[in-house]
Every structure is written in structure tokens, then in C-alpha cells.
Amino acid sequence: MARKPEGWSVRKDPRTSNYTVSFRHAGQRIHRSTCRKDARQAQVEAERIYAEVVSGRRATEVGSDKAIELLFAEWLVDKEAEASDETVGFYTDLVSRLFLPFFEWVDDRKRRRLRPAPAAPRAA
């Protein structure tokens, strides 16, 4: 059975003093910054954000399921059409020597951090 719509709520983020809007849509809990410090302006912005997400004008998910290597390859192909061979060669070098190793390092760190912790010994 589906949940009934509950609308949105606005709260002040103590870290930034900006107001955030929170609501559920399509089974997801969504939190967005209104980028407003004034409560009245935040209410207006929250209403706009909520309407855009619910109507489908604003995406609820960020990111891609594509592998980072494929995304860079597609980007390089696009650059070939608009940049010189020298520039594309420079971009290709950046991707292979800098960007890909960095993202592999980030992925490795994330995997290590998310590994389950060893079970604590039980007291007898």
C-alpha cells in the first residue's frame, strides 16, 4: 500500500544557517538546500523545489550508473569534434595519468571504509 503524500517540511541547517526542504517522493527521502537564510524566502524556495521534483522537472537522483572510464571516453570523443589534436592528446593524458587513478583511489577508500567491522569478542 502506498504512503499518502505528506508534503514538505523546512528546517534550518545548523552547520550553514541555510534552510533545507525535506520530503518523500517515489519512495525516496529527499533533502535539498533552499540556499536561503531567511525563513520566508526559504518557504517560497521550498515550495518551488517540491513542485519541480514532484512534477518531474527536476531530477531526484544525481549520478550515473556508467563506469567512470566510459564517461571519460565519451567526453574525449566529444572533445575530438571541437578541440585540436594537441588539446585532445593533453586531455587524454590527464584522464589516463591523473583522473582515472584518482577515482580508483577514491573507490578503493570507499570500499575499505564500508567493509563490515569485525565482531567484538563476547564476554563469557
C-alpha positions in Angstrom: 0.0 0.0 0.0 1.4 3.4 -1.0 2.0 6.1 1.6 -0.2 9.1 1.4 1.5 12.3 0.4 2.7 14.4 3.3 4.1 17.5 1.6 7.4 19.1 2.6 9.0 20.5 5.7 11.6 23.2 6.1 14.3 23.1 8.8 17.3 25.3 9.5 20.7 23.5 9.0 22.8 24.5 12.0 26.0 24.0 10.0 25.3 26.5 7.3 22.3 28.5 8.7 20.5 27.8 5.4 17.1 26.3 5.4 16.6 22.8 3.9 13.5 21.2 2.5 12.7 17.6 3.1 10.0 15.4 1.6 9.4 11.9 0.2 8.9 11.2 -3.5 8.9 8.0 -5.5 9.9 6.0 -2.4 12.9 8.2 -1.7 13.6 10.7 1.1 14.8 13.9 -0.5 16.7 16.7 1.2 17.6 19.9 -0.7 19.1 23.2 0.4 17.0 26.2 -0.3 20.1 28.3 -0.2 18.2 30.8 1.9 18.8 32.1 5.4 15.6 33.9 5.7 12.6 31.7 6.7 10.0 33.4 4.4 12.3 33.2 1.4 13.1 29.6 2.3 9.4 28.7 2.4 8.9 30.1 -1.1 12.0 28.3 -2.5 11.0 25.0 -0.7 7.6 25.2 -2.4 9.3 25.7 -5.8 11.8 22.8 -5.3 9.0 20.4 -4.1 6.8 21.3 -7.2 9.7 20.8 -9.6 10.6 17.3 -8.2 7.0 16.1 -7.9 6.2 17.3 -11.5 9.4 15.7 -12.9 11.0 18.9 -14.0 13.9 18.3 -11.5 15.8 15.1 -11.2 15.7 13.4 -7.8 19.0 11.4 -8.3 22.4 12.7 -9.1 25.0 10.5 -10.7 25.3 7.8 -13.3 25.5 4.0 -13.4 28.1 4.2 -16.1 31.7 3.3 -15.3 34.0 6.3 -14.9 36.2 5.1 -17.7 33.2 5.1 -20.1 32.2 8.6 -19.1 35.7 9.9 -19.7 35.8 8.1 -23.1 32.6 9.7 -24.2 33.8 13.1 -23.0 37.1 12.6 -25.0 35.1 11.7 -28.1 33.0 14.9 -27.7 36.2 16.9 -27.3 37.7 15.5 -30.5 34.9 17.2 -32.5 35.7 20.7 -31.1 39.4 20.8 -30.0 42.7 20.4 -31.7 44.6 17.1 -31.8 47.1 18.6 -29.4 44.4 19.6 -26.9 42.7 16.2 -27.1 46.1 14.5 -26.6 46.6 16.6 -23.5 43.1 15.7 -22.2 43.7 12.0 -22.8 47.0 12.2 -20.9 45.2 14.0 -18.0 42.5 11.3 -17.9 44.9 8.4 -18.0 47.6 9.7 -15.7 45.6 11.8 -13.2 41.8 11.4 -13.2 41.4 7.6 -13.5 44.0 6.8 -10.8 42.3 9.4 -8.5 38.9 7.9 -9.0 40.3 4.4 -8.5 41.8 5.6 -5.2 38.5 7.1 -4.1 36.7 3.9 -4.9 39.2 1.8 -3.0 39.0 4.1 0.0 35.2 3.9 -0.1 35.3 0.1 -0.3 37.6 -0.2 2.7 35.6 2.2 4.8 32.3 0.4 4.1 33.7 -3.1 4.9 31.9 -4.6 7.9 33.7 -4.2 11.2 35.0 -7.3 12.8 32.7 -8.7 15.5 33.6 -7.7 19.1 34.6 -10.6 21.4 31.7 -11.8 23.5 32.0 -11.8 27.3 31.8 -15.2 28.8 
